[in-house]
Structures are given as structure tokens and as C-alpha cells.
């Protein structure tokens, strides 16, 4: 016969706040890395990208 386990003792863990903190921290780190990559990409972008005609100043 199966033994009845109280619901509070049958839980796998507490409320899972540690997991939530890790997930939020990972999301923040991913956003910081994405922002850094965007800033680096803007910094190294050429003034005249290939495939576009060069603009000449008109007088």
C-alpha cells in the first residue's frame, strides 16, 4: 500500500527564488553583452558600407 506524503513534504524545493535570481541575472548579463556588441559594431562600422555608391559633395 502506498504511503501518504503531506503536500509540504512532497515538494521538490522551496519557492524557487534562487532559480529566479539566477535567471534574471543571466538575462541582465545577456542584455549587457548584446549592448556591448551593438556599441562595438557601431564603432567599427565603415562610413561608406560596401554595396552603396560613394557620395560626393556637390558645390
Backbone as JSON, one array per atom type, in Angstrom:
{
  "sequence": "XXXXXXXXXXXXXXXXXXXXXXXXXXXXXXXXXXXXXXXXXXXXXXXXXXXXXXXXXXX",
  "N": [[0.84, -1.18, 0.0], [0.52, 2.24, -0.8], [2.25, 4.94, 0.72], [0.97, 7.81, 2.27], [2.03, 11.08, 1.65], [2.54, 14.18, 3.15], [1.58, 17.3, 1.62], [3.36, 19.49, 1.89], [5.78, 18.26, 2.42], [6.21, 16.83, 0.15], [7.04, 18.46, -1.81], [9.45, 19.6, -4.25], [11.29, 21.61, -3.78], [11.92, 24.83, -2.25], [10.33, 27.97, -2.74], [11.58, 28.64, -5.1], [13.08, 30.94, -5.47], [15.82, 31.28, -5.72], [16.43, 30.19, -8.21], [15.0, 31.93, -9.81], [16.41, 34.31, -9.35], [18.89, 33.66, -10.48], [18.12, 33.3, -13.17], [17.17, 35.89, -13.82], [19.5, 37.38, -13.42], [21.12, 36.22, -15.4], [19.71, 37.03, -17.67], [20.03, 39.8, -17.51], [22.84, 39.98, -17.79], [23.06, 38.97, -20.39], [21.74, 40.99, -21.81], [23.49, 43.14, -21.32], [25.79, 42.19, -22.62], [24.81, 42.06, -25.24], [24.3, 44.78, -25.7], [26.91, 45.77, -25.53], [28.05, 44.48, -27.76], [26.56, 45.7, -29.79], [27.39, 48.4, -29.51], [30.1, 48.12, -30.11], [29.9, 47.25, -32.75], [28.79, 49.51, -33.96], [30.87, 51.28, -33.56], [32.92, 50.26, -35.19], [31.88, 50.35, -37.68], [31.99, 51.03, -41.15], [32.23, 54.25, -42.84], [31.25, 54.35, -45.41], [29.43, 51.9, -46.39], [29.96, 48.77, -48.12], [28.58, 48.12, -51.33], [26.98, 50.29, -51.58], [26.68, 53.35, -53.36], [29.34, 55.73, -53.52], [29.16, 58.87, -51.97], [29.47, 62.08, -53.26], [30.5, 65.34, -52.49], [28.53, 68.08, -53.49], [28.9, 71.18, -55.19]],
  "CA": [[0.0, 0.0, 0.0], [1.3, 3.47, -0.93], [2.25, 5.77, 1.9], [0.54, 9.21, 2.03], [3.05, 12.07, 1.99], [1.93, 15.51, 3.23], [1.9, 18.12, 0.45], [4.52, 20.33, 2.16], [6.99, 17.44, 2.37], [6.32, 16.23, -1.18], [7.56, 19.47, -2.75], [10.83, 19.42, -4.67], [12.14, 22.63, -3.19], [11.16, 25.95, -1.72], [9.57, 28.74, -3.72], [12.34, 28.79, -6.33], [13.6, 32.3, -5.63], [17.21, 31.21, -6.16], [16.4, 29.96, -9.64], [14.54, 33.18, -10.41], [17.52, 35.26, -9.28], [19.87, 33.24, -11.49], [17.57, 33.58, -14.5], [17.15, 37.34, -14.03], [20.89, 37.81, -13.56], [21.57, 35.78, -16.73], [19.06, 37.89, -18.65], [20.69, 41.11, -17.45], [24.16, 39.82, -18.39], [22.88, 38.83, -21.83], [21.42, 42.31, -22.35], [24.72, 43.93, -21.28], [26.65, 41.68, -23.69], [24.21, 42.48, -26.51], [24.54, 46.22, -25.81], [28.33, 45.92, -25.82], [28.28, 44.09, -29.15], [25.98, 46.75, -30.63], [28.26, 49.56, -29.46], [31.31, 47.77, -30.84], [29.54, 47.23, -34.16], [28.63, 50.9, -34.41], [32.19, 51.92, -33.54], [33.78, 49.8, -36.27], [31.15, 50.42, -38.95], [32.61, 51.97, -42.09], [31.39, 55.38, -43.21], [30.62, 54.03, -46.68], [29.32, 50.44, -46.47], [30.07, 48.24, -49.47], [27.3, 47.92, -51.99], [26.29, 51.57, -51.73], [27.54, 54.26, -54.1], [30.01, 56.77, -52.75], [28.55, 60.18, -52.14], [30.43, 63.15, -53.48], [29.9, 66.62, -52.14], [28.19, 68.95, -54.63], [29.12, 72.59, -54.9]],
  "C": [[0.89, 1.25, 0.0], [1.16, 4.33, 0.33], [1.85, 7.2, 1.51], [1.64, 10.15, 2.51], [2.35, 13.43, 2.05], [2.42, 16.4, 2.07], [3.13, 19.0, 0.69], [5.82, 19.54, 2.1], [7.2, 16.84, 0.99], [6.9, 17.21, -2.19], [9.03, 19.22, -3.05], [11.76, 20.42, -4.0], [11.27, 23.73, -2.61], [10.48, 26.69, -2.86], [10.33, 28.98, -5.02], [12.89, 30.18, -6.54], [15.05, 32.28, -6.1], [17.28, 31.03, -7.67], [15.98, 31.24, -10.36], [15.66, 34.22, -10.42], [18.58, 34.92, -10.33], [19.37, 33.56, -12.89], [17.54, 35.08, -14.8], [18.56, 37.87, -14.22], [21.44, 37.41, -14.93], [20.96, 36.65, -17.82], [19.71, 39.27, -18.68], [22.08, 41.03, -18.08], [24.07, 39.67, -19.9], [22.56, 40.18, -22.47], [22.66, 43.21, -22.36], [25.67, 43.49, -22.4], [26.13, 42.12, -25.05], [24.49, 43.97, -26.74], [26.01, 46.48, -26.17], [28.65, 45.56, -27.27], [27.71, 45.13, -30.11], [26.88, 47.98, -30.66], [29.56, 49.31, -30.22], [31.04, 47.78, -32.34], [29.37, 48.62, -34.73], [30.0, 51.58, -34.5], [33.05, 51.5, -34.72], [33.1, 49.87, -37.63], [31.83, 51.42, -39.89], [31.65, 53.11, -42.43], [30.63, 55.12, -44.51], [30.54, 52.51, -46.81], [29.41, 49.96, -47.91], [28.69, 47.97, -50.04], [26.51, 49.2, -52.16], [27.22, 52.52, -52.47], [28.14, 55.32, -53.18], [29.32, 58.11, -53.01], [29.64, 61.21, -52.3], [29.77, 64.48, -53.13], [29.66, 67.46, -53.4], [28.4, 70.39, -54.23], [28.34, 73.47, -55.82]]
}
